[in-house]
Amino acid sequence: MQRLLYFLPILLLAACNFESEVADRSNAGWQNIEKDLQTALIMANDGDTINIPEGYFKFTKSLLLDEKSNIVFKGAGIDRTVLSFKNQQEGAEGLKIADCKNILLEGFTIEDAAGDNIKVTDTDGITFRKVKAQWTGKVSEKNGAYALYPVLCKNVLIENCIAIGSSDAGIYVGQSDSVIIRNNEAYQNVAGIESENSNFVEIYGNKAINNTGGILVFDLPGLTQYGEDIKVYNNEVRENNHRNFAPAGNIVGVVPPGTGIMVLATRNVDIYENEIIDNRSVGLAIISYELVSALSEEETEEGNAEQEGSAQRVNSNYDLDEDYNPYPSDIKIRQNTISNDKWFATFQHDFGKLFNFKYPFNPPDIVFDGFMAEGETPSEILCIDQKDIHFVNLDAPNDLENMNENMEEFVCE
């Protein structure tokens, strides 16, 4: 039978003093359980459950869980168990998990880590369930990059979670295989939800609202693997018009405010039955890494410099990765609801200004940058099965000289 690991029994009594609903933070009785919780993580045996009572708890160092199997880390619920790293002095992450197997994180709020709120690496079987990860106060480029950050993992499930205020991506999965991201909410991040260099990913049933970009599917050079086989469906991607507050040189800094869904240099992506509503600049963008590099020429020196933190940077030497394909291919866009009642694209980005100039009162629903691999045909890149939409081909390889609205060669046969 699974053994339950309860730490600090006295805290269980203290927890009774907290009301069942969220209390005013300014009057919350913040407690310090740092040493005891870290000890519980170190001493846990495989199969243990670590229960954290209801309450407000503050930490000055990262919590670490290494080389464990079948561990449950469980609070009393979102906004009932609150782990705050606002005064963090050591470490970058709030909770860092590495080299584990079958870990369940459930029922708590974690906030204000110096770097990522929760980072999980080299783990086979990681579930985030009913976890809220956020940065409180006004959004800032000083916020951590990722709220929920599994990387180099297998069998990832993120469900019924909330991510707020990330300077890169709220809900992120990178260089991982077999991933499900479902029924989550992402608000006020640069990217609400992002799949990066990952395979066999399903993103569905989520709400991405008031981010810079709602959902991103990226494939970047120089990493351990490339990504493909991504499904993005039945999501609500609405009003992602937040200003871009990514630090200079970060790859997500190229995302224009007002972007619903963006696919960058990824293969075999199926985007269907989403509600893509009132994203001011573009509902759905399909772009290559060549465009990213061109947009970031002034920042390449800074982008290639070493930087503390986990966010991916613009790589001006992407062509040195001989196995990397900078062009998207086999992108299917079908049966989405794409609409935009906003008359003007954002004026916070050059592409928004361009759309306002070229297509006043009618920002595009779908944009393709025009870059293609040698010998590739339009139908191999993009298959669109949508009616009554505004499509724009930027013709970026020719400096926008022949920007056009001709969608016929991209329509699915």
KOLMAR-727412 format. One record per residue (C-alpha): x negated, y, z; residue number from 1. Coordinates in Angstrom, 2 decimals. Layout:
% KOLMAR-727412
> xx  yy  zz  i
> X  Y  Z  NUM $
...
% end
This chain:
% KOLMAR-727412
> xx  yy  zz  i
> 0.00  0.00  0.00  1 $
> -1.24  3.48  -0.84  2 $
> -2.81  5.17  2.17  3 $
> -1.68  8.73  2.90  4 $
> -4.38  11.15  3.96  5 $
> -3.11  13.99  6.13  6 $
> -5.62  16.57  7.26  7 $
> -5.30  18.97  10.14  8 $
> -2.21  17.64  11.88  9 $
> -1.98  20.93  13.75  10 $
> -1.28  22.63  10.43  11 $
> 1.76  20.46  9.95  12 $
> 3.18  22.03  13.07  13 $
> 2.13  25.49  12.02  14 $
> 3.81  24.99  8.67  15 $
> 7.18  24.84  10.38  16 $
> 6.88  28.58  10.98  17 $
> 7.18  29.26  7.26  18 $
> 10.60  29.77  5.78  19 $
> 11.75  27.48  3.00  20 $
> 11.62  30.29  0.45  21 $
> 8.66  32.45  -0.52  22 $
> 7.83  35.03  2.12  23 $
> 6.59  38.57  1.54  24 $
> 2.89  38.17  0.77  25 $
> 1.97  41.30  2.70  26 $
> 3.38  39.74  5.85  27 $
> 2.27  36.19  5.17  28 $
> 0.33  34.43  7.89  29 $
> -2.71  33.50  5.82  30 $
> -4.65  30.56  7.25  31 $
> -8.13  29.20  6.63  32 $
> -8.23  25.44  6.03  33 $
> -11.21  25.55  3.72  34 $
> -13.58  23.24  5.59  35 $
> -10.91  20.68  6.44  36 $
> -9.48  20.47  2.93  37 $
> -12.91  20.09  1.35  38 $
> -13.71  17.37  3.88  39 $
> -10.48  15.61  2.95  40 $
> -11.47  15.71  -0.73  41 $
> -14.92  14.32  0.02  42 $
> -13.71  11.59  2.38  43 $
> -10.72  10.49  0.30  44 $
> -10.67  6.84  -0.72  45 $
> -9.39  5.75  -4.10  46 $
> -5.59  5.64  -3.96  47 $
> -5.20  8.32  -1.29  48 $
> -2.67  11.14  -1.25  49 $
> -3.85  14.48  0.11  50 $
> -0.83  16.40  1.36  51 $
> -1.07  20.15  1.88  52 $
> 1.72  21.61  4.00  53 $
> 3.80  24.65  3.21  54 $
> 1.90  27.84  3.90  55 $
> -0.55  30.45  2.67  56 $
> -4.19  29.39  2.64  57 $
> -7.31  31.36  1.70  58 $
> -10.67  30.10  0.43  59 $
> -14.12  31.58  -0.10  60 $
> -15.66  28.62  -2.00  61 $
> -14.60  26.30  -4.80  62 $
> -12.85  23.08  -3.80  63 $
> -14.58  20.06  -5.37  64 $
> -13.34  16.55  -6.18  65 $
> -15.86  14.21  -7.81  66 $
> -15.93  10.56  -8.89  67 $
> -12.59  9.53  -7.41  68 $
> -9.75  7.42  -8.78  69 $
> -5.99  7.43  -8.28  70 $
> -5.90  10.51  -6.06  71 $
> -2.77  12.61  -5.50  72 $
> -3.33  16.25  -4.49  73 $
> 0.10  17.49  -3.46  74 $
> 1.61  20.60  -1.93  75 $
> 5.09  21.41  -0.70  76 $
> 6.05  23.09  -3.98  77 $
> 5.35  26.09  -6.19  78 $
> 5.10  29.27  -4.09  79 $
> 5.56  27.19  -0.94  80 $
> 1.98  25.98  -0.76  81 $
> -0.27  28.82  -1.93  82 $
> -4.04  28.48  -2.32  83 $
> -5.66  31.89  -2.71  84 $
> -9.23  32.49  -3.93  85 $
> -8.93  36.26  -3.98  86 $
> -11.89  36.56  -1.59  87 $
> -14.01  33.88  -3.27  88 $
> -17.73  34.27  -2.65  89 $
> -19.20  31.00  -3.97  90 $
> -18.42  29.03  -7.10  91 $
> -16.43  30.03  -10.15  92 $
> -13.44  27.69  -10.10  93 $
> -10.72  27.47  -7.51  94 $
> -10.37  23.69  -7.77  95 $
> -12.94  21.75  -9.81  96 $
> -12.49  18.08  -10.64  97 $
> -15.15  16.03  -12.44  98 $
> -15.81  12.40  -13.43  99 $
> -12.54  11.10  -12.07  100 $
> -9.76  8.77  -13.17  101 $
> -6.00  9.07  -12.76  102 $
> -5.63  12.29  -10.78  103 $
> -2.26  13.91  -10.04  104 $
> -2.01  17.58  -9.07  105 $
> 1.49  18.54  -7.99  106 $
> 3.57  21.09  -6.14  107 $
> 1.45  24.12  -5.31  108 $
> 0.37  27.58  -6.41  109 $
> -3.29  28.45  -6.96  110 $
> -4.39  32.01  -7.66  111 $
> -7.11  34.59  -8.17  112 $
> -10.17  32.36  -8.61  113 $
> -13.34  34.12  -9.68  114 $
> -13.40  31.98  -12.83  115 $
> -10.91  29.28  -13.80  116 $
> -8.17  28.45  -11.33  117 $
> -8.32  24.68  -11.99  118 $
> -11.01  23.07  -14.14  119 $
> -11.05  19.33  -14.86  120 $
> -13.95  17.73  -16.79  121 $
> -14.83  14.21  -17.93  122 $
> -11.69  12.70  -16.47  123 $
> -9.53  9.91  -17.89  124 $
> -5.97  10.48  -16.75  125 $
> -5.18  13.94  -15.36  126 $
> -1.66  15.17  -14.65  127 $
> -0.71  18.73  -13.76  128 $
> 2.90  18.76  -12.56  129 $
> 4.78  21.70  -11.07  130 $
> 1.62  23.72  -10.54  131 $
> 1.55  27.50  -10.79  132 $
> -1.82  29.07  -11.61  133 $
> -2.08  32.84  -11.79  134 $
> -3.96  36.04  -11.27  135 $
> -1.98  38.51  -9.22  136 $
> -1.83  42.25  -9.79  137 $
> -2.36  43.98  -13.12  138 $
> -3.94  41.90  -15.88  139 $
> -7.62  42.57  -16.50  140 $
> -10.55  41.29  -18.54  141 $
> -12.07  40.47  -15.15  142 $
> -9.44  37.78  -14.63  143 $
> -10.64  34.22  -15.04  144 $
> -10.55  32.67  -18.50  145 $
> -8.24  29.72  -17.89  146 $
> -5.46  29.02  -15.41  147 $
> -5.26  25.28  -16.16  148 $
> -8.38  24.00  -17.91  149 $
> -8.87  20.29  -18.70  150 $
> -11.90  19.83  -20.98  151 $
> -13.65  16.65  -22.19  152 $
> -10.77  14.60  -20.85  153 $
> -8.51  11.78  -22.02  154 $
> -4.84  11.13  -21.34  155 $
> -3.87  14.63  -20.23  156 $
> -0.33  15.55  -19.14  157 $
> 0.63  19.13  -18.26  158 $
> 4.31  19.53  -17.43  159 $
> 6.61  21.95  -15.62  160 $
> 3.72  24.28  -14.82  161 $
> 3.44  28.09  -14.89  162 $
> 0.38  30.09  -16.01  163 $
> 0.05  33.86  -15.65  164 $
> -2.67  36.43  -16.27  165 $
> -5.54  34.49  -17.91  166 $
> -8.06  36.54  -19.88  167 $
> -8.33  33.65  -22.36  168 $
> -5.65  30.93  -22.25  169 $
> -3.12  30.19  -19.54  170 $
> -2.60  26.51  -20.37  171 $
> -5.62  25.18  -22.24  172 $
> -6.94  21.83  -23.34  173 $
> -10.36  21.51  -24.96  174 $
> -12.34  18.68  -26.58  175 $
> -9.86  16.15  -25.27  176 $
> -7.82  13.25  -26.63  177 $
> -4.22  12.12  -26.12  178 $
> -2.63  15.24  -24.66  179 $
> 0.94  16.20  -23.83  180 $
> 1.80  19.80  -22.90  181 $
> 5.52  20.05  -22.22  182 $
> 8.16  22.10  -20.43  183 $
> 5.73  24.74  -19.15  184 $
> 5.90  28.53  -18.96  185 $
> 3.12  30.93  -19.89  186 $
> 3.32  34.69  -19.33  187 $
> 0.95  37.66  -19.65  188 $
> -2.07  35.68  -20.81  189 $
> -4.17  36.51  -23.85  190 $
> -3.17  33.08  -25.19  191 $
> -0.18  31.45  -23.59  192 $
> -1.01  27.86  -24.59  193 $
> -4.07  26.69  -26.50  194 $
> -5.28  23.40  -27.95  195 $
> -8.95  23.58  -28.94  196 $
> -10.99  20.85  -30.66  197 $
> -8.58  18.22  -29.36  198 $
> -6.94  15.19  -30.97  199 $
> -3.49  13.67  -30.75  200 $
> -1.86  16.61  -29.01  201 $
> 1.86  17.27  -28.56  202 $
> 3.02  20.72  -27.43  203 $
> 6.76  20.86  -26.92  204 $
> 9.55  22.28  -24.78  205 $
> 7.43  25.19  -23.55  206 $
> 8.13  28.90  -23.12  207 $
> 5.38  31.27  -24.23  208 $
> 6.56  34.82  -23.56  209 $
> 4.77  38.19  -23.30  210 $
> 1.29  36.93  -24.07  211 $
> -0.98  38.41  -26.75  212 $
> -0.54  35.19  -28.75  213 $
> 2.02  32.58  -27.80  214 $
> 0.48  29.27  -28.92  215 $
> -2.98  28.77  -30.46  216 $
> -4.33  25.67  -32.22  217 $
> -8.06  26.26  -32.73  218 $
> -11.00  24.27  -34.01  219 $
> -14.41  25.80  -33.29  220 $
> -18.00  25.00  -34.34  221 $
> -20.83  23.67  -32.23  222 $
> -18.76  21.60  -29.79  223 $
> -18.69  17.90  -28.97  224 $
> -15.81  17.03  -31.30  225 $
> -13.37  18.48  -33.82  226 $
> -9.60  18.52  -33.53  227 $
> -6.69  17.20  -35.58  228 $
> -3.28  15.53  -35.33  229 $
> -1.42  18.26  -33.45  230 $
> 2.36  18.60  -33.13  231 $
> 3.92  21.88  -32.00  232 $
> 7.70  21.65  -31.74  233 $
> 10.80  22.76  -29.85  234 $
> 9.00  25.64  -28.13  235 $
> 10.32  29.12  -27.36  236 $
> 7.66  31.57  -28.57  237 $
> 9.09  34.98  -27.87  238 $
> 7.91  38.60  -27.60  239 $
> 4.21  37.86  -27.40  240 $
> 3.26  41.51  -27.75  241 $
> 0.97  42.00  -24.77  242 $
> -2.25  43.95  -25.30  243 $
> -5.34  41.79  -25.83  244 $
> -7.47  42.01  -22.68  245 $
> -10.04  39.32  -23.56  246 $
> -13.66  40.28  -22.79  247 $
> -15.59  41.51  -25.83  248 $
> -16.96  38.71  -27.99  249 $
> -14.54  36.01  -26.82  250 $
> -12.92  34.09  -29.65  251 $
> -9.38  34.95  -28.53  252 $
> -10.28  38.62  -28.87  253 $
> -9.47  38.27  -32.60  254 $
> -5.81  37.50  -31.87  255 $
> -3.65  40.52  -32.75  256 $
> -1.08  41.52  -30.14  257 $
> 2.27  40.41  -31.45  258 $
> 1.24  36.92  -32.65  259 $
> 3.61  34.01  -32.17  260 $
> 1.60  30.93  -33.25  261 $
> -1.93  30.90  -34.73  262 $
> -3.74  27.96  -36.33  263 $
> -7.49  28.34  -36.81  264 $
> -9.51  25.85  -38.92  265 $
> -7.64  22.78  -37.70  266 $
> -6.40  19.78  -39.68  267 $
> -3.12  17.92  -39.70  268 $
> -0.97  20.31  -37.69  269 $
> 2.83  19.93  -37.76  270 $
> 4.80  22.97  -36.58  271 $
> 8.55  22.47  -36.52  272 $
> 11.83  23.40  -34.85  273 $
> 10.33  26.19  -32.77  274 $
> 12.04  29.49  -31.94  275 $
> 9.52  32.13  -32.97  276 $
> 11.25  35.36  -32.07  277 $
> 10.31  39.07  -31.90  278 $
> 6.55  38.68  -32.10  279 $
> 5.82  42.11  -33.52  280 $
> 2.88  41.49  -35.85  281 $
> 3.32  37.97  -37.25  282 $
> 5.38  34.93  -36.39  283 $
> 2.84  32.36  -37.57  284 $
> -0.74  32.86  -38.81  285 $
> -2.97  30.32  -40.59  286 $
> -6.60  31.46  -40.67  287 $
> -10.15  30.23  -41.23  288 $
> -13.31  30.71  -39.22  289 $
> -14.66  32.79  -42.08  290 $
> -12.10  35.45  -41.26  291 $
> -12.98  35.27  -37.56  292 $
> -16.66  35.75  -38.36  293 $
> -15.91  38.66  -40.69  294 $
> -13.72  40.37  -38.10  295 $
> -16.41  39.95  -35.45  296 $
> -19.51  41.04  -37.36  297 $
> -20.11  44.00  -35.07  298 $
> -19.97  41.74  -32.04  299 $
> -21.99  38.76  -33.25  300 $
> -25.14  39.64  -31.36  301 $
> -23.19  39.98  -28.16  302 $
> -21.10  36.95  -29.04  303 $
> -24.15  34.73  -29.36  304 $
> -25.66  35.86  -26.09  305 $
> -25.34  33.68  -23.05  306 $
> -22.45  34.67  -20.86  307 $
> -21.38  33.49  -17.47  308 $
> -17.95  31.91  -17.67  309 $
> -16.16  29.20  -19.60  310 $
> -14.49  31.08  -22.48  311 $
> -15.56  30.25  -26.02  312 $
> -17.46  33.01  -27.84  313 $
> -17.57  34.00  -31.48  314 $
> -20.33  32.06  -33.25  315 $
> -21.80  33.94  -36.22  316 $
> -23.99  30.93  -37.06  317 $
> -21.09  28.54  -37.48  318 $
> -22.46  27.41  -40.86  319 $
> -25.39  25.75  -39.06  320 $
> -22.93  23.10  -37.86  321 $
> -23.02  20.99  -41.02  322 $
> -20.10  18.82  -39.92  323 $
> -17.80  21.71  -39.12  324 $
> -15.02  22.58  -41.55  325 $
> -14.10  26.27  -41.10  326 $
> -10.93  25.97  -43.20  327 $
> -7.49  24.79  -42.08  328 $
> -5.87  21.96  -44.01  329 $
> -2.71  19.87  -44.03  330 $
> -0.68  22.43  -42.07  331 $
> 3.07  21.75  -42.18  332 $
> 5.53  24.50  -41.24  333 $
> 9.13  23.40  -41.32  334 $
> 12.54  24.14  -39.91  335 $
> 11.47  26.81  -37.45  336 $
> 13.61  29.76  -36.49  337 $
> 11.45  32.78  -37.30  338 $
> 12.86  36.26  -36.80  339 $
> 11.67  39.67  -35.71  340 $
> 13.94  42.56  -34.78  341 $
> 10.94  44.82  -34.17  342 $
> 10.60  47.26  -37.06  343 $
> 6.88  47.87  -36.66  344 $
> 3.93  45.61  -36.11  345 $
> 1.62  46.58  -33.28  346 $
> -0.69  49.55  -33.79  347 $
> -3.22  47.99  -31.37  348 $
> -4.96  45.94  -34.08  349 $
> -6.15  46.52  -37.65  350 $
> -3.85  43.85  -39.03  351 $
> -0.86  45.42  -37.34  352 $
> -1.78  48.76  -38.90  353 $
> -2.22  47.05  -42.28  354 $
> 1.20  45.40  -42.09  355 $
> 2.82  48.68  -41.13  356 $
> 1.21  50.36  -44.14  357 $
> 1.91  47.60  -46.68  358 $
> 5.24  46.32  -45.40  359 $
> 6.94  49.09  -43.40  360 $
> 9.90  47.90  -41.34  361 $
> 9.19  44.30  -42.41  362 $
> 6.25  42.61  -40.63  363 $
> 5.42  39.16  -42.06  364 $
> 6.83  35.93  -40.66  365 $
> 3.97  33.76  -41.97  366 $
> 0.45  34.91  -42.89  367 $
> -2.29  32.92  -44.64  368 $
> -5.73  34.53  -44.84  369 $
> -6.49  33.12  -48.30  370 $
> -9.76  31.33  -47.54  371 $
> -9.99  27.83  -49.06  372 $
> -12.72  25.23  -49.33  373 $
> -14.21  24.76  -52.76  374 $
> -12.01  22.48  -54.84  375 $
> -9.11  22.61  -52.39  376 $
> -5.62  23.40  -53.66  377 $
> -3.02  25.55  -51.87  378 $
> -0.72  22.56  -51.38  379 $
> -3.51  20.70  -49.55  380 $
> -3.83  23.55  -47.08  381 $
> -0.33  24.62  -46.32  382 $
> 3.13  23.12  -46.79  383 $
> 6.00  25.49  -45.96  384 $
> 9.59  24.26  -45.73  385 $
> 11.32  27.43  -44.59  386 $
> 13.99  29.64  -46.15  387 $
> 14.49  33.38  -45.98  388 $
> 11.09  34.23  -44.57  389 $
> 8.52  36.91  -45.38  390 $
> 5.25  35.27  -46.41  391 $
> 1.97  37.14  -46.97  392 $
> -1.29  35.87  -48.47  393 $
> -3.98  38.30  -47.30  394 $
> -6.48  37.40  -50.04  395 $
> -9.17  38.04  -47.42  396 $
> -11.98  36.51  -49.55  397 $
> -11.50  39.40  -51.98  398 $
> -11.23  42.11  -49.33  399 $
> -7.42  42.15  -49.54  400 $
> -7.49  43.32  -53.16  401 $
> -4.72  40.98  -54.25  402 $
> -2.69  40.70  -51.07  403 $
> 0.63  39.24  -52.15  404 $
> 3.91  37.68  -51.07  405 $
> 3.88  34.73  -53.46  406 $
> 4.80  31.61  -51.44  407 $
> 5.69  29.31  -54.34  408 $
> 2.39  27.42  -54.44  409 $
> 2.70  26.65  -50.71  410 $
> 6.29  25.37  -50.74  411 $
> 6.58  21.68  -49.83  412 $
> 7.43  19.42  -52.73  413 $
% end
